[in-house]
């Protein structure tokens, strides 16, 4: 019926307060009226006893009592003396006469009007002191008290309604904050959510859980975005690889022909200079064939079953691909401490990682410097280290090195995904990719891969 939570809380709290106040008012009114009624009757009885005591002490005669105190007297025969003689029937009062002391009870006059009669036994034999008070007067007095209680209850009720409205708003305020935060999150906004996790109640716990959920949503959203962009990047690289494979395949045929004619020239010519030139052509053609073969192998997609492979074979084939770029940068590529270590995984993926590390090292190095590749065999794993003699990575940049899309290069030379993808590839093969760098002293990237079990 009421969709608003604030309205429902307000109605609930207000209803509870109204019921509580009305119930308390009813009990309070009943107790107060009974208490006041008893007080009035006790006062009448006390007044009668005081008069009786004074009459006894002064030893007053009946006529003196009536004239001085303005009261009436009744005897054991029901005869009434005084102003009440014309209003009351003494015989009807005989049953109410106490043998001693005083009493206050309801009585009626000759016209049937209700009164409270205060009757007190005097010291004189068979004489009682009689006073009558209309019950209407007492009821009017009690009614005034009841009205006062009623007005007080109405004021308290109005105050409780205002209090309940303020209380319901206070209770629903954090829920409204959560609702607004939910709307902002649905619109892709994760800041300025106005949640208070420092509260010490259940709402505070709910705010903490909500903020934790927001962090998880943001992390998953970022991971999804990164995965999507990585996929696009990988597809782009695959397309480039396929294009390169096609070009390599097309170049391979004329290169084979050139190599064949150079061999014929070398065999049939008697000119030493021509023989030397043809041999150079053959050697360079063999080198070009080897490079093209590595390009074709590198362009093949991974994803096949894991297999055991010799890590040095991957290093050699990668160096063959990177040698021309190293030469163009006037940088020397050195392979130190070769190893016959066998690992399991996809060699094309390791070649992709190693080629990316070598290219990064070449781009960070100055001309006439060295880029070193070395392997270190450990009891359970093998380390593959690529080090350069560049300027190193600044300290403020180092924590972000493996973050997706972070790069210090321009858009033409880097997308910021190379090291992030490389780290994922190595970890997928059960290894680790780490680095050490000091500004002005170069950078060293280390690949650790578990050895293949025999």
C-alpha positions as CSV (number, residue, x, y, z in Angstrom):
1,X,0.0,0.0,0.0
2,X,2.8,2.4,1.0
3,X,5.8,2.0,-1.3
4,X,8.0,4.4,0.6
5,X,10.1,2.8,3.3
6,X,10.2,6.2,5.2
7,X,6.4,6.3,5.2
8,X,6.1,2.8,6.5
9,X,8.7,3.4,9.2
10,X,6.9,6.7,10.2
11,X,3.5,5.0,10.3
12,X,4.8,2.0,12.3
13,X,6.6,4.2,14.9
14,X,3.7,6.6,15.1
15,X,1.1,3.8,15.6
16,X,3.2,2.2,18.3
17,X,3.6,5.6,20.0
18,X,-0.2,6.4,19.7
19,X,-1.2,3.0,21.1
20,X,1.4,3.3,23.9
21,X,0.3,6.8,24.8
22,X,-3.4,6.1,24.7
23,X,-3.0,3.0,26.9
24,X,-0.8,4.9,29.4
25,X,-3.2,7.8,29.4
26,X,-6.2,5.5,30.1
27,X,-4.4,3.9,33.0
28,X,-3.1,7.2,34.3
29,X,-6.5,8.8,34.1
30,X,-8.1,5.9,35.9
31,X,-5.5,5.9,38.6
32,X,-5.6,9.6,39.0
33,X,-9.4,9.9,39.2
34,X,-9.6,7.0,41.7
35,X,-6.8,8.6,43.7
36,X,-8.5,12.0,43.7
37,X,-11.9,10.5,44.6
38,X,-10.3,8.7,47.5
39,X,-8.6,11.9,48.5
40,X,-11.8,13.8,48.5
41,X,-13.6,11.2,50.6
42,X,-10.7,11.0,53.0
43,X,-10.8,14.8,53.3
44,X,-14.5,14.8,54.1
45,X,-14.0,12.0,56.7
46,X,-11.0,13.9,58.2
47,X,-13.0,17.1,58.4
48,X,-15.8,15.3,60.2
49,X,-13.4,13.8,62.7
50,X,-11.8,17.2,63.4
51,X,-15.2,18.7,64.0
52,X,-16.1,15.8,66.3
53,X,-12.9,16.2,68.3
54,X,-13.4,20.0,68.7
55,X,-17.1,19.4,69.8
56,X,-16.0,16.8,72.3
57,X,-13.2,19.0,73.8
58,X,-15.6,22.0,74.1
59,X,-18.5,19.8,75.4
60,X,-20.9,21.7,73.1
61,X,-24.7,21.2,73.2
62,X,-26.5,20.3,69.9
63,X,-28.0,23.7,69.3
64,X,-24.5,25.3,69.7
65,X,-23.0,22.7,67.3
66,X,-25.6,23.5,64.6
67,X,-25.3,27.3,64.9
68,X,-21.5,27.4,65.1
69,X,-20.4,24.7,62.6
70,X,-23.4,25.0,60.2
71,X,-23.8,21.2,60.3
72,X,-26.8,19.0,60.9
73,X,-27.4,16.3,63.6
74,X,-29.3,13.0,63.3
75,X,-30.4,10.8,66.2
76,X,-31.1,7.1,66.5
77,X,-34.8,7.6,65.6
78,X,-33.9,9.2,62.3
79,X,-34.7,12.8,63.4
80,X,-32.6,15.4,61.6
81,X,-31.8,18.8,63.2
82,X,-30.3,21.6,61.1
83,X,-30.4,22.7,57.5
84,X,-30.5,19.2,56.1
85,X,-33.7,18.3,57.9
86,X,-35.8,19.5,55.0
87,X,-33.7,17.8,52.3
88,X,-33.0,14.3,53.7
89,X,-35.1,11.6,55.1
90,X,-33.5,10.6,58.4
91,X,-35.0,7.1,58.4
92,X,-33.1,6.2,55.2
93,X,-29.9,7.2,56.9
94,X,-30.3,4.9,59.9
95,X,-28.6,2.0,58.1
96,X,-25.6,4.2,57.3
97,X,-25.0,5.4,60.9
98,X,-21.7,4.0,62.2
99,X,-21.7,2.7,65.8
100,X,-18.5,4.7,66.4
101,X,-16.0,6.8,64.4
102,X,-16.9,8.3,61.1
103,X,-17.9,7.2,57.6
104,X,-18.4,8.7,54.1
105,X,-21.0,7.0,51.9
106,X,-23.3,7.8,49.0
107,X,-26.8,8.9,49.9
108,X,-29.8,10.5,48.2
109,X,-32.0,13.4,49.2
110,X,-35.7,13.5,49.1
111,X,-35.6,14.6,45.4
112,X,-33.4,11.6,44.6
113,X,-30.2,13.7,44.0
114,X,-27.0,11.8,44.8
115,X,-24.7,13.1,47.6
116,X,-21.7,12.0,49.6
117,X,-22.8,11.9,53.3
118,X,-20.2,12.3,56.0
119,X,-21.5,10.9,59.3
120,X,-19.5,10.9,62.5
121,X,-20.6,9.5,66.0
122,X,-20.6,12.2,68.7
123,X,-19.8,11.6,72.3
124,X,-23.4,12.4,73.1
125,X,-25.4,9.2,73.1
126,X,-27.4,8.4,70.0
127,X,-26.4,11.6,68.1
128,X,-24.4,11.7,64.9
129,X,-22.8,14.7,63.1
130,X,-24.2,14.9,59.5
131,X,-22.8,16.7,56.4
132,X,-23.8,16.2,52.7
133,X,-21.9,17.1,49.5
134,X,-23.5,16.8,46.1
135,X,-21.7,14.2,44.0
136,X,-22.1,16.5,40.9
137,X,-19.7,18.9,42.5
138,X,-17.2,16.2,43.2
139,X,-17.7,14.8,39.7
140,X,-17.1,18.2,38.2
141,X,-13.9,18.5,40.1
142,X,-12.8,15.0,38.9
143,X,-13.9,15.9,35.4
144,X,-11.6,18.9,35.4
145,X,-8.7,16.6,36.4
146,X,-9.7,14.2,33.6
147,X,-9.7,17.0,31.1
148,X,-6.3,18.1,32.2
149,X,-5.0,14.6,31.7
150,X,-6.7,14.5,28.3
151,X,-5.1,17.7,27.2
152,X,-1.8,16.5,28.4
153,X,-2.2,13.3,26.5
154,X,-3.1,15.2,23.3
155,X,0.0,17.4,23.7
156,X,2.1,14.3,24.3
157,X,0.5,12.6,21.3
158,X,1.3,15.6,19.0
159,X,4.9,15.6,20.4
160,X,5.2,11.9,19.8
161,X,4.0,12.2,16.2
162,X,6.6,14.9,15.5
163,X,9.2,12.8,17.3
164,X,8.3,9.7,15.3
165,X,8.5,11.6,12.0
166,X,12.0,12.9,12.9
167,X,13.0,9.5,14.2
168,X,11.8,7.7,11.0
169,X,13.7,10.2,8.9
170,X,16.8,9.7,11.0
171,X,16.4,5.9,10.7
172,X,15.8,6.0,7.0
173,X,18.5,8.5,6.1
174,X,21.3,5.8,5.8
175,X,19.0,3.7,3.8
176,X,18.3,6.6,1.4
177,X,22.1,7.1,1.2
178,X,22.4,3.4,0.1
179,X,19.6,3.8,-2.4
180,X,21.3,6.9,-3.9
181,X,24.6,5.1,-4.0
182,X,22.9,2.2,-5.8
183,X,21.5,4.6,-8.4
184,X,25.0,6.2,-8.9
185,X,26.6,2.8,-9.3
186,X,24.0,1.8,-11.9
187,X,25.0,4.9,-13.8
188,X,28.7,4.0,-13.6
189,X,29.6,6.5,-10.8
190,X,31.7,5.1,-8.0
191,X,32.7,8.3,-6.2
192,X,30.9,10.7,-3.8
193,X,28.6,8.0,-2.5
194,X,28.2,9.6,0.9
195,X,28.4,6.3,2.9
196,X,29.6,6.3,6.5
197,X,31.4,3.1,7.3
198,X,32.5,4.4,10.7
199,X,29.1,3.9,12.3
200,X,29.2,1.3,15.1
201,X,25.7,-0.2,14.4
202,X,24.3,-2.6,11.8
203,X,24.0,0.3,9.3
204,X,27.8,0.8,9.6
205,X,28.4,-2.9,8.9
206,X,26.0,-2.7,5.9
207,X,27.9,0.4,4.6
208,X,31.2,-1.5,4.9
209,X,29.8,-4.5,3.1
210,X,28.4,-2.2,0.4
211,X,31.7,-0.4,-0.1
212,X,33.5,-3.7,-0.3
213,X,31.0,-4.8,-3.0
214,X,31.7,-1.5,-4.9
215,X,35.4,-2.2,-4.8
216,X,34.8,-5.7,-6.1
217,X,32.5,-4.5,-8.9
218,X,35.0,-1.8,-9.9
219,X,37.9,-4.4,-9.9
220,X,35.9,-6.8,-12.0
221,X,34.8,-4.1,-14.3
222,X,38.4,-3.0,-14.7
223,X,39.5,-6.6,-15.2
224,X,36.8,-7.1,-17.8
225,X,37.8,-3.9,-19.6
226,X,41.5,-4.9,-19.5
227,X,40.7,-8.5,-20.8
228,X,38.6,-7.0,-23.6
229,X,41.4,-4.7,-24.7
230,X,44.0,-7.4,-24.3
231,X,41.8,-9.6,-26.6
232,X,41.6,-6.8,-29.2
233,X,45.4,-6.3,-28.9
234,X,46.0,-10.0,-29.2
235,X,43.7,-10.2,-32.3
236,X,45.6,-7.3,-33.8
237,X,48.9,-9.0,-33.2
238,X,47.5,-12.2,-34.6
239,X,46.4,-10.4,-37.8
240,X,49.9,-8.7,-38.1
241,X,51.4,-12.1,-37.5
242,X,49.3,-13.7,-40.2
243,X,50.2,-10.8,-42.6
244,X,53.9,-11.3,-41.8
245,X,53.6,-15.0,-42.3
246,X,52.1,-14.4,-45.7
247,X,54.8,-11.9,-46.6
248,X,57.5,-14.3,-45.4
249,X,56.0,-17.2,-47.4
250,X,55.9,-15.0,-50.6
251,X,59.6,-13.9,-50.1
252,X,60.7,-17.5,-49.5
253,X,60.1,-18.6,-53.1
254,X,62.2,-15.9,-54.9
255,X,64.8,-16.2,-52.2
256,X,65.1,-19.9,-52.9
257,X,65.6,-19.1,-56.6
258,X,68.2,-16.5,-55.9
259,X,70.0,-18.9,-53.7
260,X,69.9,-21.6,-56.4
261,X,71.3,-19.3,-59.1
262,X,74.1,-18.2,-56.7
263,X,75.1,-21.8,-56.2
264,X,75.2,-22.4,-60.0
265,X,77.3,-19.2,-60.4
266,X,79.6,-20.5,-57.6
267,X,80.0,-23.9,-59.2
268,X,80.5,-22.8,-62.9
269,X,82.5,-19.6,-62.5
270,X,86.3,-19.7,-62.5
271,X,86.5,-16.1,-61.3
272,X,87.6,-16.0,-57.7
273,X,85.9,-12.7,-57.1
274,X,82.6,-14.0,-58.5
275,X,82.9,-17.1,-56.4
276,X,83.4,-15.0,-53.3
277,X,80.4,-12.8,-54.2
278,X,78.2,-15.9,-54.9
279,X,79.2,-17.4,-51.6
280,X,78.2,-14.2,-49.7
281,X,74.8,-14.3,-51.6
282,X,74.3,-17.9,-50.5
283,X,75.2,-17.2,-46.8
284,X,73.0,-14.2,-46.7
285,X,70.1,-16.1,-48.3
286,X,70.5,-18.9,-45.7
287,X,70.4,-16.2,-43.0
288,X,67.3,-14.7,-44.6
289,X,65.7,-18.2,-44.8
290,X,66.4,-18.8,-41.1
291,X,64.8,-15.5,-40.2
292,X,61.8,-16.1,-42.3
293,X,61.5,-19.6,-40.7
294,X,61.4,-18.0,-37.3
295,X,58.9,-15.5,-38.4
296,X,56.6,-18.3,-39.6
297,X,57.0,-20.2,-36.4
298,X,56.4,-17.0,-34.3
299,X,53.3,-16.2,-36.2
300,X,51.7,-19.5,-35.4
301,X,48.9,-19.3,-32.7
302,X,49.5,-20.9,-29.3
303,X,46.8,-22.6,-27.4
304,X,47.9,-26.1,-28.3
305,X,48.8,-28.8,-25.8
306,X,51.8,-28.1,-23.5
307,X,55.0,-29.9,-24.4
308,X,58.5,-30.2,-23.1
309,X,61.0,-28.0,-24.9
310,X,64.7,-26.9,-24.6
311,X,64.8,-23.3,-23.4
312,X,68.0,-22.5,-25.3
313,X,66.2,-23.2,-28.6
314,X,63.7,-20.5,-27.8
315,X,66.6,-18.1,-26.9
316,X,68.5,-18.8,-30.1
317,X,65.4,-18.3,-32.3
318,X,64.4,-15.1,-30.5
319,X,67.9,-13.7,-30.9
320,X,67.8,-14.4,-34.6
321,X,64.6,-12.3,-34.8
322,X,66.0,-9.5,-32.7
323,X,69.5,-9.3,-34.2
324,X,68.6,-6.9,-37.0
325,X,67.0,-4.5,-34.6
326,X,70.0,-4.6,-32.3
327,X,72.3,-3.9,-35.2
328,X,70.2,-0.9,-36.3
329,X,70.5,0.5,-32.7
330,X,74.2,-0.3,-32.7
331,X,73.7,-2.4,-29.6
332,X,75.5,-5.7,-29.0
333,X,73.3,-8.8,-28.1
334,X,75.2,-11.2,-25.9
335,X,74.0,-14.7,-24.8
336,X,75.8,-15.7,-21.6
337,X,75.7,-19.0,-19.7
338,X,73.7,-21.1,-22.1
339,X,71.7,-24.0,-20.6
340,X,70.2,-27.3,-21.7
341,X,67.3,-26.9,-19.2
342,X,64.0,-28.4,-20.3
343,X,60.7,-26.8,-19.3
344,X,57.0,-27.5,-20.1
345,X,54.6,-25.1,-21.8
346,X,54.2,-23.4,-25.2
347,X,57.5,-22.3,-26.7
348,X,55.9,-19.7,-29.0
349,X,54.5,-17.9,-25.9
350,X,57.9,-17.8,-24.1
351,X,59.4,-16.5,-27.4
352,X,56.8,-13.7,-27.4
353,X,57.7,-12.8,-23.8
354,X,61.5,-13.0,-24.4
355,X,61.2,-10.9,-27.7
356,X,59.2,-8.3,-25.9
357,X,61.8,-8.0,-23.1
358,X,64.7,-7.8,-25.5
359,X,63.0,-5.1,-27.6
360,X,62.2,-3.1,-24.5
361,X,65.9,-3.5,-23.4
362,X,67.1,-2.3,-26.9
363,X,64.8,0.7,-26.8
364,X,66.1,1.6,-23.3
365,X,69.8,1.2,-24.2
366,X,72.2,3.7,-25.6
367,X,74.2,3.0,-28.7
368,X,77.4,1.0,-28.3
369,X,76.0,-0.6,-25.1
370,X,75.2,-4.2,-24.4
371,X,72.0,-6.2,-23.8
372,X,72.8,-9.6,-22.1
373,X,70.7,-12.7,-22.0
374,X,71.7,-15.5,-19.6
375,X,70.3,-18.6,-18.0
376,X,70.8,-19.7,-14.5
377,X,70.0,-23.3,-13.6
378,X,68.6,-23.9,-10.1
379,X,67.6,-27.3,-8.5
380,X,63.9,-27.0,-9.3
381,X,63.6,-24.1,-11.8
382,X,65.6,-22.2,-14.4
383,X,66.1,-18.4,-14.5
384,X,66.2,-16.5,-17.8
385,X,67.6,-13.0,-17.3
386,X,67.5,-10.0,-19.7
387,X,69.6,-7.0,-18.6
388,X,70.4,-3.7,-20.2
389,X,72.7,-0.8,-19.5
390,X,70.1,1.9,-19.9
391,X,69.0,4.7,-17.5
392,X,66.8,2.4,-15.4
393,X,63.2,2.8,-14.3
394,X,62.3,5.7,-12.0
395,X,61.1,4.7,-8.5
396,X,57.7,6.4,-8.9
397,X,57.1,4.3,-12.1
398,X,58.3,0.9,-10.8
399,X,55.0,0.0,-9.0
400,X,53.1,0.5,-12.3
401,X,55.3,-1.5,-14.6
402,X,53.0,-4.5,-14.9
403,X,49.8,-2.5,-15.0
404,X,47.8,-2.8,-18.2
405,X,48.0,0.2,-20.5
406,X,50.7,1.9,-18.5
407,X,53.6,3.0,-20.7
408,X,56.2,5.8,-20.8
409,X,56.5,5.4,-24.6
410,X,54.5,7.3,-27.2
411,X,51.5,5.7,-28.8
412,X,53.5,4.6,-31.9
413,X,56.1,2.7,-29.8
414,X,53.9,1.1,-27.1
415,X,50.4,0.2,-26.0
416,X,51.2,-0.5,-22.4
417,X,50.1,-4.1,-22.7
418,X,53.4,-5.9,-23.4
419,X,54.6,-6.5,-19.9
420,X,51.1,-7.1,-18.5
421,X,50.5,-9.8,-21.1
422,X,54.0,-11.2,-20.6
423,X,53.4,-11.5,-16.8
424,X,50.1,-13.4,-17.5
425,X,51.8,-15.8,-19.9
426,X,54.7,-16.7,-17.5
427,X,52.3,-17.1,-14.6
428,X,50.1,-19.3,-16.7
429,X,53.1,-21.6,-17.2
430,X,53.7,-21.7,-13.4
431,X,56.5,-19.2,-13.4
432,X,57.2,-15.7,-12.2
433,X,58.3,-12.5,-14.0
434,X,60.2,-10.0,-11.8
435,X,62.5,-7.1,-12.3
436,X,65.2,-5.0,-10.6
437,X,66.1,-1.5,-11.6
438,X,68.2,1.4,-10.4
439,X,68.1,4.8,-12.0
440,X,71.3,5.3,-14.0
441,X,72.4,1.6,-13.6
442,X,70.1,-0.3,-16.0
443,X,67.3,-2.8,-15.6
444,X,67.2,-6.6,-15.2
445,X,64.1,-8.7,-16.0
446,X,64.1,-12.2,-14.6
447,X,61.9,-15.1,-15.9
448,X,61.6,-18.1,-13.5
449,X,60.1,-21.3,-15.0
450,X,59.8,-24.7,-13.2
451,X,61.9,-27.5,-14.8
452,X,60.0,-30.2,-16.6
453,X,59.7,-33.4,-14.6
454,X,61.3,-36.5,-16.1
